[in-house]
């Protein structure tokens, strides 16, 4: 029993000695071959064109709380619609997505002629190569970093700096922040109201009523209902927008409904109290009054929308909706790839491991063939393979 324990303890030691003996027998090969591979890999890197990495960092637009919610008297709740639509846990991720969008990449492909530079037949292929050479990331400090690789250091810096420039142009075409969305909305309403005001003014002039007729009709009796009608329309627009982000049970919504009902009642009383004698003795007086009311209505709407548009522009300027460059990319002085020392070390270490595995496998194969029982099993295995391959 003691002899068996001694043999069991000696067996691992003999295996280790055998392995060391195999290494010692092939030591020259295990040293010279990896060194040769490392030297060869190091020499090959000189034939590879060096790659330079240009780095640009910038701060994307920062969204701030809008002041419109505290100063708007009418239509002010429209800002809530934009705020609800743009809520993000990390707004910087949105700008990173913009930088990786086809819109920005297509502009860069067109601007720098990347289809010819990358020898791409299609724009999509050029975009893929551009994405391969570009790395974009946003840190916790909301600073965006753009890294671009190219064989020409000056060109790499130009493309890296072009990313924030193209982002600025894209943001100029999009409404991203709350104030931007309100500015676009009220800008559209303002343009449409201007057109309707011009049409109403032309229709009023076409009635042929003179200035004396205007003096004959009390201005307050005509302007009052027109202004009330414009306020009713503005309040209806406000309610329509509030339905998209508030329930009808919300206190703000109920208050807006009450204000609309009060305005409608006041408008009805004003129209009922309109004196019929205001047009006595005036040719075409009824037609004139209708057109004058429409003119004052559009004029009041223009005033309301102009105020909201200017407030939105002020809020947009406060949001800092510009891309602020922190570190513009400079032509790199040192290459980033290939790293010759790392390439040589990896090639040498890899060849050493492969060669060591080959030597141990070869030694095990020779030992197995030297053993009679193992040789018979190897022969049966070889015969099975030959039959499977149709050679037996």
C-alpha positions, 0 to 999 in steps of 0.5 A, a space after each residue: 500500500 505504501 509503495 502504491 502511494 509513493 508511485 502515485 506521488 512520483 507520477 506527477 513529478 515524472 510528467 513535469 520532468 518529461 515536459 521540461 525535458 521536451 522544452 529543453 530539447 527544443 529550447 533553441 527553436 522555442 527561442 529563435 523562432 519567436 524572436 524571428 517572428 517578432 523581428 519580422 512583424 516589427 519590420 512589416 509594420 514599416 510597410 504599413 501606412 501610419 494612422 493618425 488620430 485627431 481629437 475634438 471635444 465640445 459642449 453641446 447645447 445646454 437646456 435651461 428652464 424656460 422663463 415663458 411659463 412665468 410670464 406668459 399671460 395667454 398661450 403660455 401653456 404651449 411651452 409645456 407641450 415642447 417640454 414634455 416632448 423633449 424630456 430625456 434622462 441624458 440630453 447629451 446622448 441625443 446629440 451623440 445620436 445626431 452626430 451618428 445620423 445619416 444626415 450628418 454623415 452624408 454632409 461629411 461624405 459630400 463635404 470631404 469627397 469621401 466616396 473618392 477617398 475611400 474608393 466607395 461605389 455607393 454613399 452607404 459604403 463611404 458612410 460605413 468606412 467613416 463610421 469605422 474611422 470615427 469614435 464618438 462618446 459623451 462623458 458624465 460631464 456632458 462633454 462630447 469627444 470625437 476621435 477620427 483616424 486617417 493617414 493624413 494628420 491634417 485631414 484627420 483634424 479637419 474631419 474631427 472639427 467638422 463634426 460639431 460644425 455639422 451638428 450646429 447646422 443640423 440644429 439650425 434646421 431642427 427644433 430640439 429644445 422647448 424654446 426652439 419648438 415654441 419658436 417654430 410653432 409661433 413662427 408658423 402661426 405668425 406667418 399665416 396670420 400675416 398673410 390673412 391680415 394682408 388679405 383682410 386689409 385688401 378686402 377692407 380697402 375693396 369696400 370703397 368706404 372712405 375715412 369719413 365713413 370710418 369716423 362715422 362708425 364708432 371705433 370702439 364698437 368695431 374693435 371691441 368684438 374683434 379683439 374679443 374674438 381674437 382672444 377666444 381664438 387664442 384661448 382655443 389654440 391654447 386648450 387644443 395644445 394643453 390636451 396633448 399633455 394634460 388631462 381634462 381633470 387638471 386644474 390648469 385645464 379647467 381654469 383655461 376652460 373657464 377663461 374660454 367660457 367667460 371670453 365667449 360670453 363677453 363676446 356674445 354680449 358685445 356682439 348683441 350690444 353692437 348698435 345697428 345705427 352705426 351704419 345708418 347712412 353709409 353705403 355698404 355699411 354692413 359689409 364694411 363692418 364685417 371686413 373691418 372686424 375681420 381686419 381687427 381680428 387678424 391684427 390682434 392675432 398678429 400682435 399676440 403671436 408676435 409677442 409669443 414668438 419674441 418670448 420664444 426667441 428670448 428663451 432660445 437665446 438663454 438656452 445656449 443653443 450653440 455648440 461650444 468648442 472646448 478643444 479644437 482638433 489639431 493635426 496630431 504629431 505622433 501616429 496612433 497606429 501601428 504600434 510597432 513594439 506591441 505588434 512585435 511583442 504580440 507576434 512573438 508571444 503568439 508564435 511561442 505559444 503556438 510552437 509550444 503547443 505544436 511541440 507537446 502535441 508532436 511529442 504526445 503523438 510520437 509517444 502514442 505511436 511508440 506504445 503498442 496499444 495506443 498505436 493499434 487505436 491510432 490505426 483503427 482511428 485512421 481507418 475510420 477516417 479513411 472510410 468516412 472520406 471514401 478512401 478506405 
